[in-house]
Amino acid sequence: MAETMTLIAGRTSKQGTSLKAGKLKDDYISVTSTVEMNAEDMARLGLEDGDRVRLTSAAGETVLTCLGRKPEDLPTGLLFIAYGPPSSQLMGSDTALTGMPLSKNLEVEVEPLGKAET
């Protein structure tokens, strides 16, 4: 069962420190391919930390690992992802003349995919 939510992409300190080591390193790939989600939203969708979800926007789609956040840290219906290749797949080409694609308030469809393969 898919659900529509709002995605915000942004920078994090963990993303910045892992970027210094390199974009092809496991730390950077992990931090930029994890979507943070309200724990109550995850429970409603039958998701647990580490499960995979497909996010689809008007511009594209990507598959990510989800990580729960407390409701006081991330409101219901709101998702967060650190900037990286997966977030770029969800952004359109419109930059509003800033040179940076719009990355806030993106409407995405969240589709649970289940456990990650090991």
OpenMM code with the backbone's topology and positions (N, CA, C; nanometers):
from openmm import Vec3, app, unit

residues = "MET ALA GLU THR MET THR LEU ILE ALA GLY ARG THR SER LYS GLN GLY THR SER LEU LYS ALA GLY LYS LEU LYS ASP ASP TYR ILE SER VAL THR SER THR VAL GLU MET ASN ALA GLU ASP MET ALA ARG LEU GLY LEU GLU ASP GLY ASP ARG VAL ARG LEU THR SER ALA ALA GLY GLU THR VAL LEU THR CYS LEU GLY ARG LYS PRO GLU ASP LEU PRO THR GLY LEU LEU PHE ILE ALA TYR GLY PRO PRO SER SER GLN LEU MET GLY SER ASP THR ALA LEU THR GLY MET PRO LEU SER LYS ASN LEU GLU VAL GLU VAL GLU PRO LEU GLY LYS ALA GLU THR".split()
positions = [
    Vec3(0.0839, -0.1163, 0.0000),
    Vec3(0.0000, 0.0000, 0.0000),
    Vec3(0.0894, 0.1240, 0.0000),
    Vec3(0.0804, 0.2058, -0.0994),
    Vec3(0.1606, 0.3276, -0.1111),
    Vec3(0.0872, 0.4444, -0.0467),
    Vec3(0.1641, 0.5424, -0.0037),
    Vec3(0.1081, 0.6600, 0.0614),
    Vec3(0.1845, 0.7835, 0.0154),
    Vec3(0.1153, 0.8952, -0.0019),
    Vec3(0.1797, 1.0203, -0.0420),
    Vec3(0.2281, 1.0951, 0.0815),
    Vec3(0.3549, 1.1401, 0.0764),
    Vec3(0.4160, 1.2157, 0.1852),
    Vec3(0.4975, 1.3308, 0.1263),
    Vec3(0.5508, 1.4142, 0.2138),
    Vec3(0.6321, 1.5283, 0.1722),
    Vec3(0.7776, 1.5017, 0.2064),
    Vec3(0.8655, 1.5184, 0.1088),
    Vec3(1.0090, 1.4948, 0.1254),
    Vec3(1.0848, 1.6260, 0.1280),
    Vec3(1.1790, 1.6335, 0.2206),
    Vec3(1.2722, 1.7455, 0.2274),
    Vec3(1.4122, 1.6868, 0.2199),
    Vec3(1.4921, 1.7357, 0.1269),
    Vec3(1.6322, 1.6957, 0.1176),
    Vec3(1.7178, 1.8084, 0.1737),
    Vec3(1.8304, 1.7718, 0.2310),
    Vec3(1.9185, 1.8736, 0.2879),
    Vec3(2.0540, 1.8161, 0.3216),
    Vec3(2.1378, 1.9004, 0.3748),
    Vec3(2.2721, 1.8590, 0.4144),
    Vec3(2.2731, 1.8170, 0.5603),
    Vec3(2.3601, 1.7211, 0.5926),
    Vec3(2.3793, 1.6779, 0.7308),
    Vec3(2.5279, 1.6746, 0.7603),
    Vec3(2.5637, 1.6807, 0.8877),
    Vec3(2.7054, 1.6733, 0.9235),
    Vec3(2.7634, 1.5368, 0.8881),
    Vec3(2.6854, 1.4302, 0.9059),
    Vec3(2.7333, 1.2952, 0.8712),
    Vec3(2.7575, 1.2837, 0.7209),
    Vec3(2.6715, 1.3442, 0.6419),
    Vec3(2.6906, 1.3437, 0.4972),
    Vec3(2.8201, 1.4173, 0.4624),
    Vec3(2.8426, 1.5312, 0.5271),
    Vec3(2.9624, 1.6098, 0.4994),
    Vec3(3.0906, 1.5375, 0.5355),
    Vec3(3.0928, 1.4717, 0.6519),
    Vec3(3.2150, 1.4013, 0.6919),
    Vec3(3.2385, 1.2776, 0.6061),
    Vec3(3.1320, 1.2099, 0.5659),
    Vec3(3.1506, 1.0920, 0.4807),
    Vec3(3.1887, 1.1329, 0.3387),
    Vec3(3.1455, 1.2510, 0.2962),
    Vec3(3.1811, 1.3020, 0.1637),
    Vec3(3.3317, 1.3241, 0.1532),
    Vec3(3.3914, 1.3665, 0.2626),
    Vec3(3.5368, 1.3897, 0.2626),
    Vec3(3.6133, 1.2619, 0.2293),
    Vec3(3.5613, 1.1478, 0.2739),
    Vec3(3.6253, 1.0187, 0.2442),
    Vec3(3.6028, 0.9770, 0.0992),
    Vec3(3.4913, 1.0222, 0.0397),
    Vec3(3.4642, 0.9912, -0.1002),
    Vec3(3.3227, 0.9430, -0.1240),
    Vec3(3.2672, 0.9840, -0.2385),
    Vec3(3.1294, 0.9481, -0.2735),
    Vec3(3.1106, 0.8001, -0.3040),
    Vec3(3.2178, 0.7291, -0.3275),
    Vec3(3.2059, 0.5867, -0.3588),
    Vec3(3.2281, 0.4985, -0.2363),
    Vec3(3.2477, 0.5599, -0.1202),
    Vec3(3.2713, 0.4847, 0.0034),
    Vec3(3.1384, 0.4474, 0.0689),
    Vec3(3.1405, 0.3387, 0.1451),
    Vec3(3.0182, 0.2861, 0.2074),
    Vec3(2.9474, 0.3875, 0.2966),
    Vec3(3.0219, 0.4668, 0.3749),
    Vec3(2.9582, 0.5626, 0.4655),
    Vec3(2.8738, 0.6638, 0.3889),
    Vec3(2.9290, 0.7194, 0.2808),
    Vec3(2.8555, 0.8196, 0.2028),
    Vec3(2.7335, 0.7561, 0.1356),
    Vec3(2.7528, 0.6403, 0.0779),
    Vec3(2.6425, 0.5704, 0.0109),
    Vec3(2.5316, 0.5407, 0.1114),
    Vec3(2.5674, 0.4962, 0.2310),
    Vec3(2.4685, 0.4636, 0.3329),
    Vec3(2.3897, 0.5864, 0.3774),
    Vec3(2.4590, 0.6959, 0.4066),
    Vec3(2.3908, 0.8152, 0.4577),
    Vec3(2.3026, 0.8800, 0.3506),
    Vec3(2.3406, 0.8729, 0.2254),
    Vec3(2.2619, 0.9368, 0.1202),
    Vec3(2.1544, 0.8447, 0.0624),
    Vec3(2.1532, 0.7195, 0.1026),
    Vec3(2.0504, 0.6273, 0.0528),
    Vec3(1.9565, 0.5814, 0.1647),
    Vec3(1.9507, 0.6621, 0.2720),
    Vec3(1.8606, 0.6346, 0.3837),
    Vec3(1.7609, 0.7488, 0.3957),
    Vec3(1.6338, 0.7160, 0.3991),
    Vec3(1.5297, 0.8169, 0.4192),
    Vec3(1.4832, 0.8068, 0.5639),
    Vec3(1.4778, 0.9209, 0.6311),
    Vec3(1.4292, 0.9261, 0.7678),
    Vec3(1.2796, 0.9529, 0.7650),
    Vec3(1.2068, 0.8776, 0.8507),
    Vec3(1.0609, 0.8803, 0.8473),
    Vec3(1.0073, 0.8770, 0.9902),
    Vec3(0.8975, 0.9438, 1.0140),
    Vec3(0.8297, 0.9401, 1.1425),
    Vec3(0.8008, 0.7935, 1.1781),
    Vec3(0.8367, 0.7539, 1.3011),
    Vec3(0.8198, 0.6145, 1.3435),
    Vec3(0.6735, 0.5693, 1.3386),
    Vec3(0.5802, 0.6609, 1.3654),
    Vec3(0.4385, 0.6251, 1.3578),
    Vec3(0.3952, 0.5997, 1.2138),
    Vec3(0.4490, 0.6775, 1.1195),
    Vec3(0.4214, 0.6528, 0.9774),
    Vec3(0.4765, 0.5166, 0.9367),
    Vec3(0.5975, 0.4866, 0.9851),
    Vec3(0.6575, 0.3570, 0.9519),
    Vec3(0.5709, 0.2427, 1.0037),
    Vec3(0.5246, 0.2534, 1.1273),
    Vec3(0.4413, 0.1475, 1.1853),
    Vec3(0.3129, 0.1300, 1.1050),
    Vec3(0.2510, 0.2403, 1.0657),
    Vec3(0.1271, 0.2338, 0.9874),
    Vec3(0.1495, 0.1639, 0.8529),
    Vec3(0.2686, 0.1841, 0.7953),
    Vec3(0.3013, 0.1217, 0.6668),
    Vec3(0.3618, -0.0179, 0.6826),
    Vec3(0.3753, -0.0632, 0.8072),
    Vec3(0.4311, -0.1963, 0.8321),
    Vec3(0.5814, -0.2028, 0.8120),
    Vec3(0.6495, -0.0906, 0.8338),
    Vec3(0.7945, -0.0825, 0.8114),
    Vec3(0.8715, -0.0836, 0.9419),
    Vec3(0.9938, -0.1346, 0.9345),
    Vec3(1.0880, -0.1307, 1.0460),
    Vec3(1.2175, -0.0689, 0.9959),
    Vec3(1.3017, -0.0226, 1.0895),
    Vec3(1.4322, 0.0306, 1.0509),
    Vec3(1.5042, -0.0700, 0.9611),
    Vec3(1.5611, -0.0208, 0.8528),
    Vec3(1.6356, -0.1061, 0.7609),
    Vec3(1.5538, -0.1606, 0.6454),
    Vec3(1.4209, -0.1484, 0.6525),
    Vec3(1.3377, -0.1929, 0.5409),
    Vec3(1.3579, -0.0995, 0.4218),
    Vec3(1.3282, -0.1491, 0.3039),
    Vec3(1.3409, -0.0698, 0.1820),
    Vec3(1.2062, -0.0109, 0.1421),
    Vec3(1.2135, 0.1096, 0.0857),
    Vec3(1.0954, 0.1765, 0.0318),
    Vec3(1.1304, 0.2353, -0.1046),
    Vec3(1.0302, 0.2418, -0.1903),
    Vec3(1.0466, 0.3113, -0.3182),
    Vec3(0.9793, 0.4469, -0.3031),
    Vec3(1.0542, 0.5538, -0.3326),
    Vec3(0.9977, 0.6876, -0.3366),
    Vec3(0.9841, 0.7266, -0.4823),
    Vec3(0.8666, 0.7766, -0.5188),
    Vec3(0.8403, 0.8196, -0.6551),
    Vec3(0.7883, 0.9623, -0.6519),
    Vec3(0.8525, 1.0484, -0.7313),
    Vec3(0.8089, 1.1880, -0.7446),
    Vec3(0.7692, 1.2109, -0.8897),
    Vec3(0.7293, 1.3310, -0.9217),
    Vec3(0.6957, 1.3640, -1.0601),
    Vec3(0.8186, 1.3538, -1.1504),
    Vec3(0.9385, 1.3662, -1.0929),
    Vec3(1.0621, 1.3661, -1.1719),
    Vec3(1.1275, 1.2289, -1.1849),
    Vec3(1.1006, 1.1377, -1.0912),
    Vec3(1.1669, 1.0082, -1.0971),
    Vec3(1.1400, 0.9248, -0.9736),
    Vec3(1.2209, 0.8206, -0.9568),
    Vec3(1.2038, 0.7324, -0.8415),
    Vec3(1.3380, 0.6781, -0.7964),
    Vec3(1.3405, 0.6306, -0.6724),
    Vec3(1.4602, 0.5687, -0.6168),
    Vec3(1.4188, 0.4739, -0.5054),
    Vec3(1.5042, 0.3776, -0.4750),
    Vec3(1.4799, 0.2837, -0.3655),
    Vec3(1.5793, 0.3152, -0.2547),
    Vec3(1.5259, 0.3250, -0.1328),
    Vec3(1.6058, 0.3650, -0.0173),
    Vec3(1.5796, 0.2737, 0.1008),
    Vec3(1.6671, 0.2825, 0.1990),
    Vec3(1.6469, 0.2180, 0.3281),
    Vec3(1.5808, 0.3198, 0.4196),
    Vec3(1.4877, 0.2764, 0.5036),
    Vec3(1.4213, 0.3732, 0.5918),
    Vec3(1.4721, 0.3607, 0.7352),
    Vec3(1.4672, 0.4737, 0.8045),
    Vec3(1.5117, 0.4836, 0.9426),
    Vec3(1.4081, 0.5655, 1.0187),
    Vec3(1.3582, 0.5116, 1.1281),
    Vec3(1.2548, 0.5792, 1.2052),
    Vec3(1.3085, 0.6908, 1.2921),
    Vec3(1.2281, 0.7957, 1.3035),
    Vec3(1.2584, 0.9092, 1.3924),
    Vec3(1.1389, 0.9301, 1.4836),
    Vec3(1.1659, 0.9793, 1.6038),
    Vec3(1.0589, 1.0085, 1.6989),
    Vec3(0.9677, 1.1168, 1.6432),
    Vec3(0.8373, 1.1080, 1.6736),
    Vec3(0.7428, 1.2086, 1.6227),
    Vec3(0.7815, 1.3521, 1.6572),
    Vec3(0.8454, 1.3754, 1.7709),
    Vec3(0.8853, 1.5117, 1.8049),
    Vec3(1.0054, 1.5596, 1.7218),
    Vec3(1.0759, 1.4664, 1.6577),
    Vec3(1.1898, 1.5022, 1.5725),
    Vec3(1.1518, 1.5162, 1.4258),
    Vec3(1.0495, 1.4436, 1.3825),
    Vec3(1.0066, 1.4466, 1.2430),
    Vec3(0.8549, 1.4274, 1.2387),
    Vec3(0.7799, 1.5313, 1.2040),
    Vec3(0.6336, 1.5234, 1.2066),
    Vec3(0.5775, 1.4163, 1.1119),
    Vec3(0.4573, 1.3734, 1.1418),
    Vec3(0.3858, 1.2779, 1.0584),
    Vec3(0.3760, 1.3297, 0.9145),
    Vec3(0.3993, 1.2406, 0.8194),
    Vec3(0.3854, 1.2759, 0.6781),
    Vec3(0.5053, 1.3449, 0.6167),
    Vec3(0.6111, 1.3670, 0.6962),
    Vec3(0.7306, 1.4359, 0.6472),
    Vec3(0.8480, 1.3392, 0.6447),
    Vec3(0.9244, 1.3426, 0.5360),
    Vec3(1.0425, 1.2582, 0.5186),
    Vec3(1.1647, 1.3468, 0.5032),
    Vec3(1.2825, 1.2944, 0.5414),
    Vec3(1.4074, 1.3672, 0.5201),
    Vec3(1.5094, 1.2735, 0.4577),
    Vec3(1.5866, 1.3276, 0.3610),
    Vec3(1.6976, 1.2539, 0.3015),
    Vec3(1.8143, 1.3504, 0.2814),
    Vec3(1.9351, 1.3006, 0.3067),
    Vec3(2.0546, 1.3810, 0.2821),
    Vec3(2.0787, 1.3891, 0.1316),
    Vec3(2.1280, 1.5059, 0.0870),
    Vec3(2.1596, 1.5221, -0.0551),
    Vec3(2.2558, 1.4130, -0.1021),
    Vec3(2.2326, 1.3651, -0.2218),
    Vec3(2.3172, 1.2640, -0.2835),
    Vec3(2.2509, 1.2146, -0.4099),
    Vec3(2.3101, 1.1165, -0.4757),
    Vec3(2.2515, 1.0647, -0.5995),
    Vec3(2.1063, 1.0193, -0.5869),
    Vec3(2.0672, 0.9473, -0.4798),
    Vec3(1.9259, 0.9072, -0.4713),
    Vec3(1.8301, 1.0260, -0.4624),
    Vec3(1.8648, 1.1290, -0.3835),
    Vec3(1.7746, 1.2441, -0.3737),
    Vec3(1.7661, 1.3177, -0.5066),
    Vec3(1.8761, 1.3202, -0.5798),
    Vec3(1.8775, 1.3878, -0.7103),
    Vec3(1.7830, 1.3222, -0.8091),
    Vec3(1.7601, 1.1919, -0.7942),
    Vec3(1.6694, 1.1209, -0.8841),
    Vec3(1.5244, 1.1641, -0.8644),
    Vec3(1.4957, 1.2295, -0.7519),
    Vec3(1.3595, 1.2706, -0.7208),
    Vec3(1.3325, 1.4167, -0.7531),
    Vec3(1.4392, 1.4913, -0.7802),
    Vec3(1.4253, 1.6349, -0.8067),
    Vec3(1.4126, 1.6597, -0.9560),
    Vec3(1.3321, 1.7565, -0.9918),
    Vec3(1.3180, 1.7943, -1.1312),
    Vec3(1.4321, 1.8858, -1.1735),
    Vec3(1.4216, 1.9386, -1.2920),
    Vec3(1.5272, 2.0251, -1.3448),
    Vec3(1.5056, 2.1725, -1.3125),
    Vec3(1.3904, 2.2065, -1.2556),
    Vec3(1.3618, 2.3464, -1.2216),
    Vec3(1.4510, 2.3913, -1.1066),
    Vec3(1.5237, 2.4992, -1.1261),
    Vec3(1.6100, 2.5531, -1.0213),
    Vec3(1.5613, 2.6882, -0.9694),
    Vec3(1.4519, 2.7388, -1.0213),
    Vec3(1.4007, 2.8719, -0.9846),
    Vec3(1.5122, 2.9754, -0.9977),
    Vec3(1.5960, 2.9573, -1.0994),
    Vec3(1.7078, 3.0464, -1.1314),
    Vec3(1.8165, 3.0516, -1.0257),
    Vec3(1.8232, 2.9488, -0.9381),
    Vec3(1.9266, 2.9464, -0.8340),
    Vec3(2.0451, 2.8586, -0.8723),
    Vec3(2.0267, 2.7698, -0.9680),
    Vec3(2.1311, 2.6746, -1.0033),
    Vec3(2.1205, 2.5452, -0.9241),
    Vec3(2.0352, 2.5415, -0.8236),
    Vec3(2.0155, 2.4228, -0.7403),
    Vec3(1.8716, 2.3756, -0.7584),
    Vec3(1.8506, 2.2479, -0.7949),
    Vec3(1.7141, 2.1985, -0.8116),
    Vec3(1.6317, 2.2155, -0.6837),
    Vec3(1.5033, 2.2366, -0.7004),
    Vec3(1.4148, 2.2485, -0.5856),
    Vec3(1.4144, 2.1160, -0.5092),
    Vec3(1.4401, 2.1238, -0.3786),
    Vec3(1.4543, 2.0010, -0.2999),
    Vec3(1.3716, 2.0027, -0.1724),
    Vec3(1.2892, 2.1020, -0.1556),
    Vec3(1.2054, 2.1120, -0.0362),
    Vec3(1.0594, 2.0958, -0.0766),
    Vec3(0.9830, 2.0330, 0.0118),
    Vec3(0.8398, 2.0189, -0.0098),
    Vec3(0.8063, 1.9390, -0.1360),
    Vec3(0.8838, 1.8327, -0.1616),
    Vec3(0.8571, 1.7466, -0.2773),
    Vec3(0.7513, 1.6430, -0.2401),
    Vec3(0.6482, 1.6343, -0.3195),
    Vec3(0.5460, 1.5328, -0.2971),
    Vec3(0.5970, 1.4007, -0.3548),
    Vec3(0.5996, 1.2974, -0.2698),
    Vec3(0.6462, 1.1663, -0.3130),
    Vec3(0.5482, 1.0581, -0.2698),
    Vec3(0.5440, 0.9547, -0.3477),
    Vec3(0.4676, 0.8357, -0.3144),
    Vec3(0.5645, 0.7395, -0.2461),
    Vec3(0.5276, 0.6887, -0.1282),
    Vec3(0.6098, 0.5969, -0.0516),
    Vec3(0.5514, 0.4578, -0.0646),
    Vec3(0.6291, 0.3654, -0.1181),
    Vec3(0.5840, 0.2281, -0.1382),
    Vec3(0.6748, 0.1324, -0.0599),
    Vec3(0.6237, 0.0637, 0.0426),
    Vec3(0.7044, -0.0323, 0.1165),
    Vec3(0.7468, -0.1478, 0.0265),
    Vec3(0.8745, -0.1867, 0.0383),
    Vec3(0.9266, -0.2989, -0.0409),
    Vec3(0.9717, -0.4151, 0.0468),
    Vec3(0.9796, -0.3944, 0.1780),
    Vec3(1.0191, -0.5024, 0.2688),
    Vec3(1.1645, -0.4986, 0.3054),
    Vec3(1.2103, -0.6103, 0.3552),
    Vec3(1.3475, -0.6228, 0.4063),
    Vec3(1.4493, -0.6116, 0.2947),
    Vec3(1.5635, -0.5509, 0.3277),
    Vec3(1.6752, -0.5422, 0.2329),
    Vec3(1.7380, -0.6800, 0.2197),
    Vec3(1.7828, -0.7094, 0.1001),
    Vec3(1.8498, -0.8374, 0.0762),
    Vec3(1.9909, -0.8301, 0.1331),
    Vec3(2.0350, -0.9390, 0.1950),
    Vec3(2.1703, -0.9418, 0.2531),
    Vec3(2.2580, -1.0385, 0.1818),
] * unit.nanometer
topology = app.Topology()
chain = topology.addChain("A")
for resn in residues:
    res = topology.addResidue(resn, chain)
    for name in ("N", "CA", "C"):
        topology.addAtom(name, app.Element.getBySymbol(name[0]), res)
